[in-house]
Structures are given as C-alpha cells and as structure tokens.
Amino acid sequence: MARVYALDNRMEPVPSLQDAPEHRPIALALAPQELDALDALELGSEARQTLRLLSATESTYLDVLPSCLIGSFAIPDKEHVLESPACFTFYLDKQRLVFVDEGDTCADVLDAVAAQGVIKQPTAAHCLFECMKLFIKGDLSFLANLEDQMEDVEEAIIDRGMNGNNRRMLTFRRMLLRIDTYYQQLVDMASGLAENENKLLAREEAHLFLVLQRQVERLLKRSLTLKEYSLQLRELYQAQIDIQQNNTMKFFAVVTTLFAPLTLLTSWFGMNFAHMPGIDWSWGYQAVIALSIGIILVELAIFKRKKWL
C-alpha cells in the first residue's frame, strides 16, 4: 500500500495519490509493482527504466536527468552492518519525491519526517533532505560505540587475553570497509545534489545538500580514523604474538643453557674408562648430585642478575 503525503507547512497524509491536492508537492513511498500501476505519476518511460535498473544495485548512486533526479540508496543496518543493506530507489522533480521500496524502510522514514512536525520548506527536495538526515541520524554515536569496542579489544590484547580477538578485529575491518564505502557514496550523492547540474533545485535547497555533504564528510573522516585504528590493533596483536614466541624461545634457551653443564658432566662420567677418578669413591654419587645442584643454583643466580628470568 502506497504511503502518500502532501507537503505544506507540515506533511499531511492523504489516502491515495488521486486524493492529493493539486499544485502541492507530494512525497510517497510505494512498492515496485505499484510503480507501473500508478499512471497518475506520469514519470515517463526513461525515468521508469532507470528506476528499474537502479533497484537491482546495492549502492548509493545519483543519476542526473534533464528534468529530474533519480538515485538509489543502500543503507547498512547499524545493528547488523555485515548483513544485506536496505536498498531502495527514488525519483525527484520539482513537485514529487517518489521512493520505490520493496520493504517498509521508506514508509517508516516518511512517517518519521512527518512526526517531526513543521518542515522549513514545503518542497520535495527539502523532504528528501530531511530523509537523508534521518539516514545518518545516530551514526556518530554508532562510530563512538564501535571505537569503545575496539578499545576493549586493545586492552584485552595488551593483557594477553587474545583468544577470539583476531576474529573480532577481522569483523571490525569488514564493518568499517562497508561503512566507508557507504559514506563515500553518500558524499558523492550529496555533492551531486549540491552542484545542481540540471538546475532542478532552488539555491537554498542546493545549499542544504552542501551542508549535508559536510556532515557526511565528517562521518567519513571518523570512520577512516577507526579504520586506521583497526590496522594498529592488528599490528599490536601481531606484536603480542611475537612477544609470546620470543618468551617461549627464551624459556627453551634458558632450559638448554641451564642443563648444558650437567650434560657435560654426565658425558664425562659416562665415558666408561677403567681408571676414572672418583669411580670407586663411596661418596662419589652424592658428590655429583651436590655438584649438579650447585651448578644449577649458580646458573639461576646469574640468569636472574642478567634478567633472563
């Protein structure tokens, strides 16, 4: 069921497109199968074909036509960034903003804009601007929360509680890659709207999208900073692995060095010569044990002084 709003000082819901007041801008959200059924839209064959082509893409893109703007959105779910994004297309001219969406995303967004109350400019372009503001609402908090999670992983790595952190770092990198792509495409779209190549928008409307472009650019810079942070986490993780390996090798080196004199001692008395000194001594065995313990204690003292232990 199409969701239709007439634009005035506020967005007023109307039962259907046929009931919309004449000479007033409208904003509506409809399903793809409703697009062909609503002849009253009179979008034209070229616009309809472009909408169909863009509906198959998972990207945020803007196409500038002589008398209208057509684009697509692919908005990742902030709760499940790695899952499929919410994809839909839109058509914008001076009097109409049409969202084509298989789900309820666009209808919910229009309802949210309407719930805000008074809109500054009752135009289709301003309605699109308000919708795009909602698309990035809360993104700064989302990135801050993501940074907090990465800091927790950093502390876990430093404390050597590294089990499972490698997978979490991989998840962070994949999430930030998708978020970066989304923001870059959104910056390009806002830039295209602000440039107003086909002179469809009024100067004030184009300026709104310039403001939006700057907001998204700040989000993009923040996400790029987090992306660099994720690389630093990977380097820190690798450094901790190297330290662990070095400690393991150090342990084996100390053990080998510790027992090397004892190996020499046992080799010496294991040569089985007939007249080896001490062979017939009744305290010879105990003396060798005491000598071995003494050698180990001396070596341990040296190792501690050298801070090898």
ABEGO torsion letter per residue (X at the ends): XBBBBBBBABBBBBABAAABBBGBBBBBBBBAAAAAABAAAGAEAAAAAAAAAAAABBBBBBBBBAABBBBBBBBBBAABAABBBBBBBBBBBAABBBBBBABAAAAAAAAAAAAAEBBABBBAAAAAAAAAAAAABGAAAAAAAAAAAAAAAAAAAAAGBABGAAAAAAAAAAAAAAAAAAAAAAAAAAAAAAAGAAGABBAAAAAAAAAAAAAAAAAAAAAAAAAAAAAAAAAAAAAAAAAAAAAAAAAAAAAAAAAAAAAAAAAAAAAGBAABBGAABAAAAAAAAAAAAAAAAAAAAAAAAAGAX
